[in-house]
Structures are given as C-alpha cells and as structure tokens.
Amino acid sequence: MVDSRGKSVGRYLMRLVGGVAVIFGLLGIFSTLAEGNLFGIVFSLVLVGGGVFLLKRSGGDRRTESVPHAAR
C-alpha cells in the first residue's frame, strides 16, 4: 500500500508528464502540418491523447463516498 504522500507525489509526477506530453504533442502537430508528414501528425496526436489521459487520471478521487472507510 502507498501512503498519502506517495499518492500525492505520483499525482504531481503524472501532471508533469501529462503536461509535457500535451505541449510536445501540440508543438509536433504544428511542425509536421507544414511538412505533411502523416506519421508525425499521428504520433503527435497520440502524445496529446496520452497527455490528456494522464492529466485526467492525476486528478483527485471525485467520487462521493456514501460508506465511510471504517465501515468497510
């Protein structure tokens, strides 16, 4: 099990990697559009999609808990 500090470090790392992936993906899309390189465009879209996924996963647990942890 991971304590709360480990979870927060992991979330920050996921935010950092996700943000960098989105930025590199957007830069890659703009640079390869001028060349017409299909592989570069697809790879850049994959980077953006992966970055968005990581940013979405790095958010806190937004589910409302109807049962407290002690009752489980």
C-alpha positions in Angstrom: 0.0 0.0 0.0 1.1 3.5 -0.6 0.6 6.3 1.9 -1.0 9.6 1.1 2.4 11.3 0.5 3.3 8.7 -2.1 0.0 9.2 -3.8 0.4 13.0 -4.0 4.0 12.6 -5.4 2.6 10.2 -8.0 -0.2 12.6 -8.9 2.3 15.5 -9.3 4.5 13.3 -11.5 1.6 12.3 -13.7 0.6 16.0 -14.0 4.1 17.0 -15.0 4.5 14.2 -17.6 1.0 14.7 -18.9 1.5 18.5 -19.3 4.9 18.0 -21.1 3.3 15.3 -23.4 0.5 17.7 -24.4 2.9 20.6 -25.0 5.2 18.4 -27.1 2.3 16.9 -29.0 0.9 20.3 -29.9 4.3 21.6 -31.0 4.7 18.4 -33.0 1.3 18.8 -34.7 2.1 22.4 -35.8 5.6 21.5 -37.0 4.5 18.4 -39.0 1.5 20.1 -40.6 3.8 22.2 -42.7 5.7 19.2 -43.9 2.7 17.0 -44.4 4.3 14.1 -42.5 1.5 11.7 -41.7 3.5 9.7 -39.1 4.5 12.8 -37.3 0.9 14.0 -37.1 -0.4 10.7 -35.8 2.5 10.4 -33.3 1.7 13.9 -32.1 -2.0 13.1 -31.7 -1.0 10.0 -29.6 1.2 12.3 -27.4 -1.7 14.7 -26.9 -4.1 11.9 -26.2 -1.8 10.3 -23.7 -1.1 13.6 -22.0 -4.7 14.3 -21.6 -5.3 10.8 -20.2 -2.5 11.3 -17.7 -3.8 14.8 -16.7 -7.3 13.3 -16.2 -6.0 10.4 -14.1 -3.9 12.7 -11.9 -7.0 14.4 -10.5 -8.3 13.6 -7.1 -10.8 11.0 -6.3 -14.0 12.9 -7.1 -16.5 10.1 -6.3 -18.6 10.7 -3.3 -18.4 8.0 -0.8 -21.6 7.0 0.9 -19.9 4.5 3.1 -17.1 5.7 5.4 -13.7 3.9 5.2 -14.1 2.5 8.8 -17.3 0.7 7.9 -15.7 -1.4 5.1 
